[in-house]
Protein backbone atom coordinates (compact mmCIF):
# COMPACT_ATOMS: atom_id res chain seq x y z
CA UNK A 1 0.00 0.00 0.00
CA UNK A 2 1.57 3.31 -1.08
CA UNK A 3 1.32 6.52 0.86
CA UNK A 4 -0.17 9.49 -0.90
CA UNK A 5 1.95 12.66 -0.98
CA UNK A 6 1.12 15.07 1.81
CA UNK A 7 -0.24 12.38 4.14
CA UNK A 8 1.33 11.37 7.44
CA UNK A 9 4.48 9.29 6.94
CA UNK A 10 5.29 10.61 3.46
CA UNK A 11 8.77 11.95 2.63
CA UNK A 12 8.67 15.75 2.43
CA UNK A 13 9.36 17.19 -1.00
CA UNK A 14 12.97 18.23 -1.28
CA UNK A 15 14.19 16.04 1.57
CA UNK A 16 16.68 14.38 -0.77
CA UNK A 17 18.31 17.74 -1.55
CA UNK A 18 20.45 17.93 1.56
CA UNK A 19 18.07 18.99 4.29
CA UNK A 20 19.57 19.04 7.79
CA UNK A 21 17.93 15.71 8.62
CA UNK A 22 19.95 14.03 5.85
CA UNK A 23 23.13 16.14 6.07
CA UNK A 24 25.76 15.65 8.80
CA UNK A 25 26.69 18.84 10.66
CA UNK A 26 29.54 20.73 9.02
CA UNK A 27 31.43 23.84 10.20
CA UNK A 28 31.59 24.94 6.53
CA UNK A 29 27.84 24.79 6.06
CA UNK A 30 26.12 28.08 5.32
CA UNK A 31 22.56 29.24 5.59
CA UNK A 32 19.89 27.18 3.80
CA UNK A 33 22.17 24.20 3.19
CA UNK A 34 25.08 25.83 1.37
CA UNK A 35 28.25 23.86 2.06
CA UNK A 36 31.98 24.16 1.49
CA UNK A 37 32.03 27.66 0.00
CA UNK A 38 33.52 29.62 2.87
CA UNK A 39 30.53 31.96 2.71
CA UNK A 40 29.12 31.76 6.22
CA UNK A 41 25.87 33.47 5.27
CA UNK A 42 25.12 31.09 2.39
CA UNK A 43 23.07 33.63 0.47
CA UNK A 44 23.62 33.32 -3.26
CA UNK A 45 26.22 30.57 -2.84
CA UNK A 46 28.97 33.19 -2.85
CA UNK A 47 32.62 32.27 -2.41
CA UNK A 48 34.84 34.96 -0.86
CA UNK A 49 38.24 34.63 -2.49
CA UNK A 50 41.18 36.97 -2.20
CA UNK A 51 41.54 39.00 -5.41
CA UNK A 52 44.91 39.21 -7.13
CA UNK A 53 46.71 42.34 -5.99
CA UNK A 54 49.54 43.81 -8.06
CA UNK A 55 51.91 46.72 -7.65
CA UNK A 56 50.60 49.95 -9.10
CA UNK A 57 53.01 51.76 -11.43
CA UNK A 58 54.29 55.28 -10.85
CA UNK A 59 53.00 57.90 -11.00
CA UNK A 60 50.27 56.96 -8.54
CA UNK A 61 48.36 60.18 -9.09
CA UNK A 62 47.05 62.90 -6.80
CA UNK A 63 48.85 63.30 -3.49
CA UNK A 64 49.82 59.61 -3.39
CA UNK A 65 53.24 60.24 -4.96
CA UNK A 66 53.97 63.01 -2.45
CA UNK A 67 53.09 60.72 0.45
CA UNK A 68 55.24 57.86 -0.80
CA UNK A 69 58.21 60.12 -1.58
CA UNK A 70 58.01 61.76 1.84
CA UNK A 71 57.83 58.36 3.56
CA UNK A 72 60.76 57.07 1.51
CA UNK A 73 62.86 60.07 2.49
CA UNK A 74 61.94 59.90 6.18
CA UNK A 75 62.25 56.10 6.52
CA UNK A 76 65.42 54.70 4.87
CA UNK A 77 64.30 51.07 5.45
CA UNK A 78 61.16 51.57 3.37
CA UNK A 79 62.24 49.15 0.61
CA UNK A 80 62.50 46.40 3.23
CA UNK A 81 59.23 47.33 4.93
CA UNK A 82 56.92 47.70 1.92
CA UNK A 83 55.83 44.63 -0.02
CA UNK A 84 53.76 46.49 -2.59
CA UNK A 85 51.93 49.73 -3.23
CA UNK A 86 48.39 49.50 -4.59
CA UNK A 87 46.18 52.30 -5.88
CA UNK A 88 42.63 51.09 -6.38
CA UNK A 89 39.30 52.92 -6.36
CA UNK A 90 41.08 56.21 -5.67
CA UNK A 91 42.65 54.80 -2.47
CA UNK A 92 46.32 54.28 -1.63
CA UNK A 93 47.27 51.08 0.22
CA UNK A 94 50.78 50.38 1.45
CA UNK A 95 51.30 46.67 2.12
CA UNK A 96 53.70 46.57 5.07
CA UNK A 97 55.62 43.61 6.49
CA UNK A 98 54.36 42.91 10.00
CA UNK A 99 57.69 43.48 11.75
CA UNK A 100 57.88 47.04 10.37
CA UNK A 101 54.34 48.24 11.02
CA UNK A 102 55.14 50.09 14.26
CA UNK A 103 58.11 51.93 12.74
CA UNK A 104 56.13 52.90 9.64
CA UNK A 105 53.28 54.22 11.78
CA UNK A 106 55.73 56.24 13.86
CA UNK A 107 57.13 57.93 10.76
CA UNK A 108 53.69 58.43 9.23
CA UNK A 109 52.59 60.31 12.36
CA UNK A 110 55.71 62.32 13.21
CA UNK A 111 57.27 63.38 9.91
CA UNK A 112 56.42 67.00 9.09
CA UNK A 113 55.66 66.15 5.46
CA UNK A 114 53.22 63.37 6.39
CA UNK A 115 51.44 64.18 9.67
CA UNK A 116 49.01 61.26 9.74
CA UNK A 117 47.86 62.06 13.26
CA UNK A 118 44.82 59.80 13.45
CA UNK A 119 44.37 56.04 13.15
CA UNK A 120 40.62 55.88 12.70
CA UNK A 121 40.26 52.12 12.29
CA UNK A 122 42.04 48.79 12.71
CA UNK A 123 40.17 45.85 11.22
CA UNK A 124 40.85 42.46 9.68
CA UNK A 125 39.78 39.96 7.01
CA UNK A 126 40.19 36.18 7.06
CA UNK A 127 41.18 34.75 3.66
CA UNK A 128 41.00 31.13 4.77
CA UNK A 129 41.83 28.76 1.92
CA UNK A 130 42.92 31.45 -0.52
CA UNK A 131 46.01 32.90 1.17
CA UNK A 132 48.64 31.22 3.35
CA UNK A 133 48.83 34.44 5.33
CA UNK A 134 45.13 34.27 6.01
CA UNK A 135 44.70 37.33 8.25
CA UNK A 136 44.99 40.78 6.67
CA UNK A 137 44.96 43.67 9.13
CA UNK A 138 44.13 47.13 7.74
CA UNK A 139 44.99 50.45 9.39
CA UNK A 140 43.13 53.55 8.20
CA UNK A 141 45.29 56.64 8.73
CA UNK A 142 44.14 60.23 8.35
CA UNK A 143 46.21 63.40 8.12
CA UNK A 144 44.09 66.18 9.52
CA UNK A 145 46.88 68.63 8.72
CA UNK A 146 46.93 67.88 5.00
CA UNK A 147 43.45 66.31 4.66
CA UNK A 148 44.79 63.03 3.30
CA UNK A 149 44.03 59.36 3.85
CA UNK A 150 46.21 56.25 3.51
CA UNK A 151 45.60 52.59 4.29
CA UNK A 152 48.33 50.34 5.67
CA UNK A 153 47.82 46.59 5.34
CA UNK A 154 49.64 43.74 7.09
CA UNK A 155 49.24 40.04 6.22
CA UNK A 156 50.14 37.27 8.70
CA UNK A 157 49.63 33.54 9.01
CA UNK A 158 47.71 31.99 11.86
CA UNK A 159 49.75 32.21 15.08
CA UNK A 160 52.06 35.02 13.88
CA UNK A 161 52.04 38.08 16.15
CA UNK A 162 51.81 41.68 14.98
CA UNK A 163 53.45 44.58 16.86
CA UNK A 164 50.87 46.76 18.57
CA UNK A 165 50.68 50.36 17.35
CA UNK A 166 48.98 51.67 20.50
CA UNK A 167 52.19 53.44 21.51
CA UNK A 168 51.87 55.61 18.40
CA UNK A 169 48.08 55.66 18.01
CA UNK A 170 46.22 55.32 21.35
CA UNK A 171 42.96 54.97 19.38
CA UNK A 172 44.17 51.53 18.27
CA UNK A 173 43.82 50.18 21.82
CA UNK A 174 40.23 48.95 21.64
CA UNK A 175 40.43 48.35 17.90
CA UNK A 176 43.29 45.86 18.28
CA UNK A 177 41.39 44.21 21.12
CA UNK A 178 38.40 43.74 18.82
CA UNK A 179 40.58 42.15 16.09
CA UNK A 180 42.07 39.85 18.73
CA UNK A 181 38.63 38.97 20.07
CA UNK A 182 37.04 38.27 16.68
CA UNK A 183 40.01 36.80 14.75
CA UNK A 184 42.56 35.69 17.35
CA UNK A 185 45.37 37.89 16.00
CA UNK A 186 47.81 38.65 18.83
CA UNK A 187 49.26 42.17 19.01
CA UNK A 188 52.62 42.07 20.80
CA UNK A 189 53.13 44.94 23.23
CA UNK A 190 49.46 45.79 23.65
CA UNK A 191 48.87 47.13 27.18
CA UNK A 192 45.79 44.98 27.87
CA UNK A 193 45.02 42.48 25.12
CA UNK A 194 41.78 40.98 26.43
CA UNK A 195 38.39 40.30 24.88
CA UNK A 196 36.19 43.31 24.32
CA UNK A 197 32.99 41.92 22.75
CA UNK A 198 32.76 38.29 23.84
CA UNK A 199 32.81 37.03 27.47
CA UNK A 200 36.24 36.33 28.92
CA UNK A 201 35.59 32.58 29.00
CA UNK A 202 34.39 32.39 25.36
CA UNK A 203 36.08 29.70 23.27
CA UNK A 204 37.27 30.56 19.77
CA UNK A 205 37.07 33.66 17.63
CA UNK A 206 33.68 34.21 15.95
CA UNK A 207 34.74 35.97 12.74
CA UNK A 208 37.20 33.32 11.62
CA UNK A 209 35.92 31.59 8.49
CA UNK A 210 36.38 28.15 10.09
CA UNK A 211 34.35 29.09 13.17
CA UNK A 212 31.17 26.99 13.18
CA UNK A 213 27.86 28.72 12.61
CA UNK A 214 25.83 29.30 15.70
CA UNK A 215 22.56 30.79 16.70
CA UNK A 216 20.01 30.92 19.47
CA UNK A 217 16.68 29.17 18.77
CA UNK A 218 13.95 31.82 18.80
CA UNK A 219 10.41 31.05 19.84
CA UNK A 220 7.77 32.95 17.85
CA UNK A 221 4.10 32.32 18.58
CA UNK A 222 4.79 28.79 19.77
CA UNK A 223 7.10 27.85 16.87
CA UNK A 224 10.86 27.38 17.27
CA UNK A 225 13.12 29.00 14.65
CA UNK A 226 16.39 27.02 14.60
CA UNK A 227 19.87 28.47 14.03
CA UNK A 228 20.72 29.26 10.37
CA UNK A 229 22.77 26.11 9.74
CA UNK A 230 19.94 23.86 10.94
CA UNK A 231 17.16 25.21 8.75
CA UNK A 232 15.49 23.35 5.96
CA UNK A 233 17.00 23.52 2.49
CA UNK A 234 15.04 25.59 -0.03
CA UNK A 235 15.87 25.09 -3.71
C-alpha positions in Angstrom: 0.0 0.0 0.0 1.6 3.3 -1.1 1.3 6.5 0.9 -0.2 9.5 -0.9 2.0 12.7 -1.0 1.1 15.1 1.8 -0.2 12.4 4.1 1.3 11.4 7.4 4.5 9.3 6.9 5.3 10.6 3.5 8.8 11.9 2.6 8.7 15.8 2.4 9.4 17.2 -1.0 13.0 18.2 -1.3 14.2 16.0 1.6 16.7 14.4 -0.8 18.3 17.7 -1.6 20.5 17.9 1.6 18.1 19.0 4.3 19.6 19.0 7.8 17.9 15.7 8.6 19.9 14.0 5.8 23.1 16.1 6.1 25.8 15.7 8.8 26.7 18.8 10.7 29.5 20.7 9.0 31.4 23.8 10.2 31.6 24.9 6.5 27.8 24.8 6.1 26.1 28.1 5.3 22.6 29.2 5.6 19.9 27.2 3.8 22.2 24.2 3.2 25.1 25.8 1.4 28.3 23.9 2.1 32.0 24.2 1.5 32.0 27.7 0.0 33.5 29.6 2.9 30.5 32.0 2.7 29.1 31.8 6.2 25.9 33.5 5.3 25.1 31.1 2.4 23.1 33.6 0.5 23.6 33.3 -3.3 26.2 30.6 -2.8 29.0 33.2 -2.9 32.6 32.3 -2.4 34.8 35.0 -0.9 38.2 34.6 -2.5 41.2 37.0 -2.2 41.5 39.0 -5.4 44.9 39.2 -7.1 46.7 42.3 -6.0 49.5 43.8 -8.1 51.9 46.7 -7.6 50.6 50.0 -9.1 53.0 51.8 -11.4 54.3 55.3 -10.9 53.0 57.9 -11.0 50.3 57.0 -8.5 48.4 60.2 -9.1 47.0 62.9 -6.8 48.9 63.3 -3.5 49.8 59.6 -3.4 53.2 60.2 -5.0 54.0 63.0 -2.5 53.1 60.7 0.5 55.2 57.9 -0.8 58.2 60.1 -1.6 58.0 61.8 1.8 57.8 58.4 3.6 60.8 57.1 1.5 62.9 60.1 2.5 61.9 59.9 6.2 62.3 56.1 6.5 65.4 54.7 4.9 64.3 51.1 5.4 61.2 51.6 3.4 62.2 49.1 0.6 62.5 46.4 3.2 59.2 47.3 4.9 56.9 47.7 1.9 55.8 44.6 0.0 53.8 46.5 -2.6 51.9 49.7 -3.2 48.4 49.5 -4.6 46.2 52.3 -5.9 42.6 51.1 -6.4 39.3 52.9 -6.4 41.1 56.2 -5.7 42.6 54.8 -2.5 46.3 54.3 -1.6 47.3 51.1 0.2 50.8 50.4 1.4 51.3 46.7 2.1 53.7 46.6 5.1 55.6 43.6 6.5 54.4 42.9 10.0 57.7 43.5 11.7 57.9 47.0 10.4 54.3 48.2 11.0 55.1 50.1 14.3 58.1 51.9 12.7 56.1 52.9 9.6 53.3 54.2 11.8 55.7 56.2 13.9 57.1 57.9 10.8 53.7 58.4 9.2 52.6 60.3 12.4 55.7 62.3 13.2 57.3 63.4 9.9 56.4 67.0 9.1 55.7 66.1 5.5 53.2 63.4 6.4 51.4 64.2 9.7 49.0 61.3 9.7 47.9 62.1 13.3 44.8 59.8 13.4 44.4 56.0 13.2 40.6 55.9 12.7 40.3 52.1 12.3 42.0 48.8 12.7 40.2 45.9 11.2 40.9 42.5 9.7 39.8 40.0 7.0 40.2 36.2 7.1 41.2 34.8 3.7 41.0 31.1 4.8 41.8 28.8 1.9 42.9 31.5 -0.5 46.0 32.9 1.2 48.6 31.2 3.4 48.8 34.4 5.3 45.1 34.3 6.0 44.7 37.3 8.2 45.0 40.8 6.7 45.0 43.7 9.1 44.1 47.1 7.7 45.0 50.5 9.4 43.1 53.5 8.2 45.3 56.6 8.7 44.1 60.2 8.4 46.2 63.4 8.1 44.1 66.2 9.5 46.9 68.6 8.7 46.9 67.9 5.0 43.4 66.3 4.7 44.8 63.0 3.3 44.0 59.4 3.9 46.2 56.3 3.5 45.6 52.6 4.3 48.3 50.3 5.7 47.8 46.6 5.3 49.6 43.7 7.1 49.2 40.0 6.2 50.1 37.3 8.7 49.6 33.5 9.0 47.7 32.0 11.9 49.7 32.2 15.1 52.1 35.0 13.9 52.0 38.1 16.1 51.8 41.7 15.0 53.4 44.6 16.9 50.9 46.8 18.6 50.7 50.4 17.4 49.0 51.7 20.5 52.2 53.4 21.5 51.9 55.6 18.4 48.1 55.7 18.0 46.2 55.3 21.3 43.0 55.0 19.4 44.2 51.5 18.3 43.8 50.2 21.8 40.2 49.0 21.6 40.4 48.4 17.9 43.3 45.9 18.3 41.4 44.2 21.1 38.4 43.7 18.8 40.6 42.1 16.1 42.1 39.9 18.7 38.6 39.0 20.1 37.0 38.3 16.7 40.0 36.8 14.8 42.6 35.7 17.4 45.4 37.9 16.0 47.8 38.7 18.8 49.3 42.2 19.0 52.6 42.1 20.8 53.1 44.9 23.2 49.5 45.8 23.7 48.9 47.1 27.2 45.8 45.0 27.9 45.0 42.5 25.1 41.8 41.0 26.4 38.4 40.3 24.9 36.2 43.3 24.3 33.0 41.9 22.8 32.8 38.3 23.8 32.8 37.0 27.5 36.2 36.3 28.9 35.6 32.6 29.0 34.4 32.4 25.4 36.1 29.7 23.3 37.3 30.6 19.8 37.1 33.7 17.6 33.7 34.2 16.0 34.7 36.0 12.7 37.2 33.3 11.6 35.9 31.6 8.5 36.4 28.2 10.1 34.3 29.1 13.2 31.2 27.0 13.2 27.9 28.7 12.6 25.8 29.3 15.7 22.6 30.8 16.7 20.0 30.9 19.5 16.7 29.2 18.8 14.0 31.8 18.8 10.4 31.0 19.8 7.8 32.9 17.9 4.1 32.3 18.6 4.8 28.8 19.8 7.1 27.8 16.9 10.9 27.4 17.3 13.1 29.0 14.7 16.4 27.0 14.6 19.9 28.5 14.0 20.7 29.3 10.4 22.8 26.1 9.7 19.9 23.9 10.9 17.2 25.2 8.7 15.5 23.4 6.0 17.0 23.5 2.5 15.0 25.6 0.0 15.9 25.1 -3.7 
